[in-house]
Amino acid sequence: MNVRRWFTLVAIVCIPPPMLHCSAIGVGLLYSKADLPESRIVRNVHYSEAPDSDPVLNRLDLFLPDGAEPEGWPTLVFVHGGSWNEGDKDLKVAGADVYGNIGRFFASHGIGAAIISYRLLPHVDWKTQVADVASATAWVHKHIRKYRGDPNAIFLAGHSAGAQIASRVALDPAFLNALGLSPRILCGVIPISGIGYNFLNPETYQFGKDEGAIEANFHKEDLSRRQRKEMSPIFYVKESSPPFLILYAAHDPEEIRHASQRLGHALVAVGARTQMVSIPREGHASMVLALSHADRMPATAMMVFMRASSCDEARK
């Protein structure tokens, strides 16, 4: 399936969910440009030291709070969605810079943001995508202090397919370990309307097959049980996992809601600190634009979670 069925008709936008046909929403109603001077944005930072890194996709934009903010603010690392094979940090639809606006919004509210791109399937494998996001997170941890941020207050978030990748970085220590770090550098994790947390689950796997994701991403009709388990972040949950705030939309497809709940229940079952919030009135696509609205629940829930988190406590 070509999930990039985006179209623009009189301020109508279609944002690509993972493994899902597009939903149409009014940009004019949901997009509100956040105000942040260009001088507070550091663009196109190449974050990867891998010898085969992509000069275009292995980049991030860093959005910085105003200089009047007290030193030591938290930073949000945000991973875009797009069915693992579409999208980048610079997405613009109907004139709206969908992901950049998230960065401007949080920075204007005293929270730094790194909006990242990463390499895409099928040009690389899924492990490379997770490694890319781990590298971007490691770059922020290493460098944010020189911009006056707190390297011990990093929150990793993602929407849709980005939520699955972010969760894998946070739950499977192998990828950060390879960079000399561990998930303990994360103060919290915020997966938003994610899918693919457990490919062994029949509902998740059938949803992917029905939407054509297996064929589009892997050029296969079926994946082995070993492959499906290896790809699934849910099998890496443990009591020492970073705190999670799991958000999903009331109007997400049923499988996306169920997948979010299953991940949350798995974390709770092992004693990891976890919150699950169903966001009323939002759908899979509108959740993205709601992330940069002060008067909409997703943005508010994220800011409350980040400001209330005790990062020293998260590391115990």
C-alpha positions in Angstrom: 0.0 0.0 0.0 1.2 3.5 -0.8 0.5 5.2 2.6 1.5 8.6 1.2 -2.0 9.3 0.0 -1.8 12.9 1.1 -3.8 15.6 -0.7 -4.6 19.2 -0.2 -8.0 20.7 -1.2 -9.0 24.0 0.2 -7.2 23.8 3.5 -7.8 20.0 3.8 -4.8 17.9 4.9 -4.2 14.2 4.9 -1.4 13.1 7.3 -0.1 9.6 6.9 -1.0 7.2 9.8 0.9 3.9 10.0 -0.7 1.1 8.1 -3.9 3.1 7.7 -5.7 5.0 5.0 -5.6 8.8 5.3 -8.0 10.8 7.3 -9.0 14.3 6.2 -8.9 17.2 8.6 -9.2 20.9 8.2 -5.8 22.6 8.5 -7.4 25.9 9.0 -9.3 24.7 12.0 -6.6 22.6 13.7 -3.2 24.3 12.7 -2.2 27.2 14.9 1.3 28.5 14.2 3.4 28.7 17.3 5.5 31.8 17.7 9.2 31.3 18.1 12.0 33.5 16.6 14.1 31.8 14.0 17.1 32.8 16.1 15.9 30.2 18.7 16.1 27.3 16.1 19.2 25.4 15.1 18.4 23.6 11.9 19.7 20.5 10.1 22.1 19.2 12.8 23.7 16.0 11.5 23.4 13.8 14.6 24.8 10.4 13.5 28.4 9.3 13.6 27.6 6.1 11.6 29.8 5.8 8.5 26.8 5.0 6.3 24.6 7.8 7.7 22.4 9.7 5.4 23.4 13.4 4.8 19.8 14.4 4.5 17.7 12.1 6.8 20.1 11.8 9.7 19.4 15.3 10.8 17.4 17.1 13.5 16.1 20.6 14.1 16.6 22.0 17.7 14.1 24.4 19.1 15.3 26.4 22.1 13.3 28.2 24.8 13.8 31.9 25.2 17.0 33.0 26.9 15.0 34.3 29.8 14.0 30.8 30.8 16.0 29.4 33.7 18.9 27.2 32.7 18.3 23.5 32.8 15.0 23.1 30.9 13.8 19.6 29.7 14.0 18.6 26.1 11.5 16.6 24.0 13.0 14.4 21.2 10.1 13.8 18.7 10.0 11.0 16.2 7.6 11.5 13.2 5.2 8.8 11.9 4.5 7.6 8.4 4.3 3.8 8.3 8.0 3.4 8.7 8.5 4.3 5.0 7.3 7.9 4.7 7.9 11.3 6.1 10.6 13.6 7.5 11.0 16.4 10.0 10.3 19.1 7.3 6.8 17.8 6.4 4.6 20.7 5.1 1.0 20.2 4.0 -1.3 23.0 2.9 1.4 25.4 4.0 1.5 24.0 7.6 4.9 22.7 8.9 3.3 19.9 10.9 6.3 18.7 12.9 8.3 22.0 13.1 5.3 23.6 14.7 5.5 21.0 17.5 9.1 22.1 18.1 8.2 25.8 18.2 5.2 25.2 20.5 7.1 23.4 23.2 10.1 25.7 23.0 7.7 28.7 23.4 6.5 27.0 26.6 9.9 26.5 28.1 10.6 23.0 26.9 13.4 22.4 24.3 12.5 20.2 21.3 14.5 18.1 18.9 12.4 17.2 15.8 14.2 14.5 13.9 14.3 12.6 10.6 15.6 9.1 10.3 16.2 6.6 7.4 13.2 4.8 6.0 12.1 1.3 5.0 12.7 -0.4 2.7 15.9 1.4 2.0 17.2 0.3 5.4 16.0 -2.3 7.8 14.0 -1.6 10.9 17.0 -2.0 13.2 18.7 0.8 11.4 15.7 3.0 12.1 15.8 2.3 15.8 19.6 2.9 15.8 19.0 6.3 14.1 16.6 7.4 16.7 18.9 6.2 19.5 21.7 8.2 17.8 19.6 11.4 17.7 18.7 10.9 21.4 22.3 10.4 22.3 23.3 13.6 20.4 20.8 15.6 22.4 22.0 14.0 25.7 25.6 14.9 24.8 25.1 18.4 23.5 22.0 20.0 25.0 23.9 21.4 28.0 25.7 23.9 25.8 22.3 25.3 24.8 21.4 25.6 28.5 19.2 22.5 28.6 19.4 19.7 31.2 21.0 16.5 29.7 19.3 14.5 32.5 15.8 15.7 31.5 15.3 14.1 28.1 11.8 12.9 27.0 11.5 10.7 24.0 8.2 10.9 22.1 6.8 9.7 18.8 3.5 9.5 16.9 2.2 6.5 15.0 5.2 4.5 13.6 7.4 6.9 15.4 5.8 5.8 18.7 6.8 2.2 18.0 10.4 3.2 17.2 10.7 5.5 20.3 9.3 2.7 22.5 11.9 0.3 21.2 14.8 2.7 21.9 13.4 3.2 25.5 12.7 -0.5 26.2 15.5 -2.4 24.5 18.9 -1.2 26.0 20.9 -2.6 23.1 20.7 0.4 20.9 21.7 3.0 23.4 24.3 0.6 24.9 25.9 0.5 21.5 26.5 4.3 21.9 27.9 3.9 25.5 24.6 5.0 27.1 21.5 3.3 28.4 17.7 4.1 28.6 18.4 5.6 32.0 19.3 8.8 30.2 15.5 9.1 29.5 13.4 10.9 32.1 10.2 9.7 30.3 8.7 8.3 27.1 5.5 9.5 25.4 4.3 7.1 22.6 1.3 8.7 20.8 -1.3 6.7 18.9 1.3 4.0 18.3 1.0 0.7 16.4 3.3 -2.3 16.1 4.2 -2.7 19.8 3.5 -6.5 19.5 3.5 -8.0 16.0 2.9 -11.4 17.6 -0.6 -10.2 18.6 -3.0 -11.6 15.9 -5.0 -8.3 15.8 -1.9 -6.2 15.3 -0.5 -8.5 12.6 -3.7 -8.9 10.7 -4.2 -5.1 10.8 -0.8 -4.7 9.2 -1.5 -7.3 6.6 -4.9 -5.8 5.7 -3.3 -2.4 5.3 -0.5 -3.7 3.2 2.3 -2.8 5.5 4.1 -6.1 5.4 4.2 -6.1 1.6 5.2 -2.4 1.4 7.9 -2.5 4.0 9.3 -6.0 3.7 8.2 -7.2 0.3 6.8 -10.3 1.9 3.4 -11.7 2.3 4.2 -13.0 5.8 6.9 -12.6 8.5 8.1 -15.5 10.6 7.2 -15.6 14.3 10.8 -15.0 15.2 10.9 -11.8 13.1 7.6 -10.6 14.5 8.7 -11.1 18.1 12.1 -9.5 17.4 10.4 -6.4 16.1 8.0 -6.0 19.0 9.0 -3.5 21.8 6.5 -5.1 24.3 8.8 -8.0 24.9 11.4 -5.7 26.4 9.3 -4.1 29.2 10.8 -4.4 32.7 10.3 -2.8 36.1 13.3 -0.5 35.4 11.8 0.8 32.2 11.6 4.7 32.0 8.2 6.2 33.0 5.7 6.1 30.2 2.8 8.4 29.3 0.9 6.5 26.6 -1.6 8.7 24.6 -4.1 7.5 22.1 -7.1 9.1 20.4 -10.7 8.2 21.2 -11.2 8.0 17.4 -8.0 6.1 16.6 -8.8 2.8 14.8 -9.7 0.1 17.3 -6.4 -1.8 16.9 -4.4 1.3 17.6 -6.3 1.9 20.8 -6.0 -1.8 21.8 -2.2 -1.8 21.0 -1.7 1.3 23.3 -3.7 -0.4 26.1 -1.8 -3.6 25.8 1.6 -1.8 26.0 0.4 0.1 29.0 -0.9 -3.0 30.8 2.4 -4.9 30.1 4.3 -2.0 31.7 2.0 -1.9 34.7 2.2 -5.7 35.1 6.0 -5.5 35.7 5.8 -2.5 38.0 7.0 0.2 35.6 5.6 3.7 36.2 2.9 4.1 33.5 0.1 6.4 32.7 -2.4 5.8 29.9 -4.7 8.6 28.6 -7.4 8.3 26.0 -7.8 11.7 24.3 -11.4 12.6 23.6 -12.6 14.1 20.3 -9.2 13.4 18.5 -8.5 11.0 15.7 -5.2 9.5 14.5 -4.3 12.4 12.2 -5.7 15.3 14.3 -3.5 14.1 17.2 -0.5 15.5 15.4 -1.8 19.0 15.1 -3.2 18.9 18.6 0.3 18.5 19.9 1.0 22.2 19.2 -2.2 23.6 20.7 -2.1 24.9 24.3 -5.9 24.5 24.6 -6.0 20.8 23.4 -5.5 17.9 25.7 -2.5 16.1 24.1 -0.2 19.1 24.4 -1.4 19.8 27.9 -1.0 16.2 29.1 2.6 16.1 27.7 3.6 19.3 29.4 2.1 18.2 32.7 4.0 14.9 32.5 7.3 16.5 31.7 7.1 19.2 34.3 5.9 16.8 37.0 8.5 14.1 36.3 11.4 13.7 38.8 14.2 12.7 36.5 16.4 11.7 39.4 13.6 9.5 40.7 13.2 8.0 37.2 16.8 6.7 37.3 16.3 4.7 40.5 
